[in-house]
């Protein structure tokens, strides 16, 4: 836990203005992005402070799989079912706005605007899926 990290505070429910969405795992939280680039734009964040995707190791594979599962579930819970029109991924450092691992879940990906298509381009230099 890092007290200056906003995602650590959100994960510990210390940010009352951030509404958490239903999540089936206690070690993850999910909430809407404050600057959405798609009709559905959620962030899935581990409670444990993991710096970013560059610091992930082999033992983090189950965590990332759970993060993706939460992303799919929150979309379905919000009546979005076309899983072929979803973009999920991480910004690659130094292009992370917050130094706490967070999975972007965007849908429908086909409705991303010009800037959104650029920021969340599949396997680009700054965004990995």
N, C-alpha and C positions, 0 to 999 in steps of 0.2 A: 504494500500500500504506500502510495506517495501522495501526501496531503495536498500538494500543489497541482496534482493531475486531476483535471476535471472529470475524466472518465473513471478514475478510481473513486472519486466522490459520488458520481452518479451510480456506480455499481454498488456502493455501500448505502445508497438511498439518502445521501446527504445533500442532494440537490432537488428540493421539493418541486421546482418548476419543470423538471424533466419527468414526464409520465413514462413509466416502464410498461412495456407490452408483455402479454403472457409469454412465459418462457418455461420450457419443461426441465431445464437444468438449473441448479442452484449456483453453479460456478460461472454462469453466463447471464448477461442482461441484454435486452433488446429495446431500442427506442427509435423514434423518428429522427431523421437528420434535420437539424435546424435550418439548413439551406437546401431543400430537396431539389434534385435535378431530374426527377421523374415522379409521376403520380404516386408511386410507392417507392420511398427511399428510406431504408432503415439501416441502423448500425447494430451489429452484434458484437458485444464487447465481453472479454473475460473479466471476471471479478479480480483475479490475480493480475498484478501489473506485469504485462509482457510488453516490452518496449515497442517493437514493430515487427513486420514480417521478415525483416532481414535477420532478426535474432532467433527465428524459429529453428528448432532442431528436429531430428527424427522423432523424438519422443512427444513432440507437439502435434503429430499427425491426427491422433484421436480428438484433440481439442479443435483443430481446424474442421474436421469432419462434423463435429457437433455444432460448430458455428454455422456451417452450411445447412445443416438439418434445421436449426432454429430459423434461419433465413427463409427456407422453403415453408416451414410451418406458419410463420407470421404472414407470409403472402397468402397462403391458403385460408388462414383465419380471417384475413381481410378481403376474402372473395376474389382473389387472383389465382387463376388455375393454369394459365398457359406457361408452363415451366420452360418452354422453348424460347420465350421472350423475356428472359431474366438475365441480368448481369450481376455477378458476384465477384468481389475481389478486394485487394489491398493496394493502397498507394505505397510505392516503393520509396524508401528514404533517398533523398531528403525531401520528397514531395508529400510528406505526411503533415497535416496541420496540427495533429496532436500525437505526442510520442507515447501512445498506448495502443496496442494492437486493436484494430477495429475492422470488421468485415463490412463492406458496403454491399447492400442488397438493393438493386434497382429494378423496377418493373413498371410498365413494359419498356424494355430496352429500346424498342422501335420508336418510342416517343421521347427519347433523349433529345434535347435541343442541340444546337451546334456546339456550344461550350461543353455540355454534358457528354456528347459523343467524343470530344477531344479529351476531356479529363478522365473518362472511364473507358478509353479505347483498349480493346482486348490485347493483353500481353504487350503493352507498349513499354517504353523506357520507364514510365512513371506509375503504371497500374498493372498488376498481375492478377490473373484469374486462376 
